[in-house]
Amino acid sequence: MFYIQLIGILGFCIVVLSFYKKETTTILLYQITSNFVYAVHYFLLGGLSGAFCCFIGIFRNITLIKFNNKKIILPIFITIYSLITIIFYEDIYSILPMMANVSYLVGMTYKKKKILLKGALVSSSCWIMYAIFVSSYVSIVTELILLISNSIELIRIIKNSEKVD
């Protein structure tokens, strides 16, 4: 079990490194790598829906790099995530990775940072619940950090927009 958590730590480190990158393509490349590591992590923990949703996240990010029209990508990946969830459904917790990925993708579809952050908050919340269910302690910490940092950023944006109004 310990070595599985170490794999999750590697995924966490890659996610942290992505925050220091400026170009969207570079960030998505780091997240592709992180998704692969987390897919292995969840698979070894027995979380098949989480593992396969992370694996599909790799293709989602590649698609986001290659194609600018994100609104066409949205229904395609919602369908793929839904199919993965149906195929690997074990219990109600199996739905959480799909909800996390769809909310993240919806946020990525819009150009407004406020919408992106709201999607990220829903995504992190879903991943936290799923990580608790599959005993991914590293993912719990990772998503809590993302939840807090994205919440702070969203609050900052809201406060700044209120000053303008």
C-alpha positions as CSV (number, residue, x, y, z in Angstrom):
1,M,0.0,0.0,0.0
2,F,2.9,2.4,0.8
3,Y,4.4,2.1,-2.7
4,I,1.0,2.9,-4.2
5,Q,0.9,6.2,-2.2
6,L,4.4,7.0,-3.4
7,I,3.1,6.8,-7.0
8,G,0.5,9.3,-6.0
9,I,3.2,11.5,-4.5
10,L,4.9,11.5,-7.9
11,G,1.6,12.6,-9.5
12,F,1.3,15.3,-7.0
13,C,4.8,16.6,-7.7
14,I,4.1,16.7,-11.4
15,V,0.8,18.7,-10.8
16,V,2.7,21.2,-8.6
17,L,5.4,21.6,-11.3
18,S,2.6,22.4,-13.8
19,F,1.5,25.4,-11.8
20,Y,4.9,27.0,-12.4
21,K,4.5,26.9,-16.2
22,K,3.2,29.8,-18.2
23,E,2.1,28.3,-21.5
24,T,-1.2,26.4,-21.7
25,T,0.4,23.7,-23.8
26,T,3.2,23.1,-21.3
27,I,0.7,23.0,-18.4
28,L,-1.5,20.5,-20.3
29,L,1.6,18.3,-21.1
30,Y,2.5,18.2,-17.4
31,Q,-1.1,17.4,-16.6
32,I,-1.0,14.6,-19.2
33,T,1.9,13.1,-17.3
34,S,0.2,13.6,-14.0
35,N,-3.0,12.0,-15.3
36,F,-1.0,8.9,-16.4
37,V,0.6,8.6,-12.9
38,Y,-2.7,9.0,-11.2
39,A,-4.4,6.5,-13.5
40,V,-1.8,3.9,-12.4
41,H,-2.2,5.0,-8.7
42,Y,-6.0,4.6,-8.8
43,F,-5.8,1.3,-10.7
44,L,-3.5,-0.1,-8.1
45,L,-5.9,1.0,-5.4
46,G,-8.7,-0.8,-7.2
47,G,-10.4,2.5,-8.3
48,L,-11.2,1.5,-11.9
49,S,-13.5,4.4,-12.7
50,G,-11.0,6.9,-11.4
51,A,-8.1,5.2,-13.2
52,F,-9.9,5.1,-16.5
53,C,-11.2,8.7,-16.1
54,C,-7.6,9.8,-15.5
55,F,-6.6,7.9,-18.6
56,I,-9.3,9.6,-20.7
57,G,-8.1,12.8,-19.2
58,I,-4.8,12.2,-21.1
59,F,-6.7,12.2,-24.4
60,R,-8.8,15.1,-23.3
61,N,-5.7,17.2,-22.7
62,I,-4.1,16.1,-26.0
63,T,-7.4,17.1,-27.8
64,L,-7.4,20.5,-26.0
65,I,-3.8,21.1,-27.2
66,K,-4.7,20.1,-30.8
67,F,-8.1,21.7,-31.3
68,N,-9.2,25.2,-30.5
69,N,-12.9,24.6,-30.6
70,K,-13.5,23.4,-27.1
71,K,-17.3,23.5,-27.5
72,I,-17.2,20.6,-30.0
73,I,-14.9,18.7,-27.6
74,L,-17.3,19.0,-24.6
75,P,-20.1,16.7,-25.8
76,I,-17.6,14.1,-27.1
77,F,-15.8,13.8,-23.8
78,I,-19.0,13.9,-21.7
79,T,-20.1,10.9,-23.7
80,I,-16.8,9.1,-23.3
81,Y,-16.7,9.8,-19.5
82,S,-20.3,8.6,-19.2
83,L,-19.5,5.4,-21.0
84,I,-16.5,4.7,-18.8
85,T,-18.6,5.3,-15.8
86,I,-21.3,2.8,-17.0
87,I,-18.7,0.2,-17.9
88,F,-16.8,0.4,-14.6
89,Y,-19.7,1.2,-12.3
90,E,-19.4,-0.5,-8.9
91,D,-21.4,1.8,-6.7
92,I,-22.4,5.5,-6.3
93,Y,-18.7,6.5,-5.7
94,S,-17.9,5.3,-9.3
95,I,-19.8,8.4,-10.6
96,L,-17.5,10.9,-8.8
97,P,-14.5,10.8,-11.3
98,M,-16.9,11.4,-14.2
99,M,-18.5,14.3,-12.4
100,A,-15.0,15.7,-11.6
101,N,-13.8,15.4,-15.1
102,V,-16.9,16.8,-16.7
103,S,-17.0,19.8,-14.4
104,Y,-13.3,20.5,-15.1
105,L,-13.9,20.2,-18.9
106,V,-17.0,22.5,-18.7
107,G,-14.8,25.1,-16.9
108,M,-12.1,24.7,-19.5
109,T,-14.6,25.3,-22.3
110,Y,-15.3,28.9,-21.3
111,K,-12.8,31.7,-21.5
112,K,-13.7,33.3,-18.2
113,K,-11.4,32.4,-15.4
114,K,-14.3,32.6,-12.9
115,I,-16.1,29.8,-14.6
116,L,-12.9,27.7,-14.9
117,L,-12.3,28.1,-11.2
118,K,-15.9,27.1,-10.3
119,G,-15.5,24.0,-12.5
120,A,-12.2,23.3,-10.7
121,L,-13.9,23.6,-7.3
122,V,-16.5,21.1,-8.2
123,S,-13.9,18.8,-9.7
124,S,-11.7,18.9,-6.6
125,S,-14.7,18.3,-4.3
126,C,-15.6,15.2,-6.3
127,W,-12.0,13.9,-6.4
128,I,-11.7,14.4,-2.6
129,M,-14.8,12.2,-2.0
130,Y,-13.6,9.6,-4.4
131,A,-10.1,9.6,-2.9
132,I,-11.5,9.0,0.5
133,F,-13.5,6.1,-0.8
134,V,-10.5,4.4,-2.5
135,S,-8.0,5.4,0.3
136,S,-5.8,7.6,-1.9
137,Y,-4.4,9.8,0.9
138,V,-2.1,11.7,-1.5
139,S,-5.1,12.6,-3.7
140,I,-7.0,13.8,-0.7
141,V,-4.2,16.2,0.1
142,T,-3.6,17.2,-3.5
143,E,-7.3,18.0,-4.1
144,L,-7.6,19.9,-0.8
145,I,-4.7,22.1,-1.8
146,L,-6.3,22.7,-5.2
147,L,-9.6,23.4,-3.6
148,I,-8.2,25.9,-1.2
149,S,-6.0,27.7,-3.7
150,N,-8.7,27.8,-6.3
151,S,-11.2,29.1,-3.7
152,I,-8.8,31.9,-2.7
153,E,-8.3,32.8,-6.4
154,L,-12.1,32.8,-7.0
155,I,-12.7,35.0,-4.0
156,R,-9.9,37.4,-5.1
157,I,-11.5,37.7,-8.6
158,I,-15.0,38.3,-7.1
159,K,-13.7,41.0,-4.8
160,N,-11.8,42.7,-7.6
161,S,-14.9,42.6,-9.8
162,E,-17.0,44.1,-7.0
163,K,-14.5,47.0,-6.8
164,V,-15.1,47.8,-10.5
165,D,-18.9,47.7,-10.2
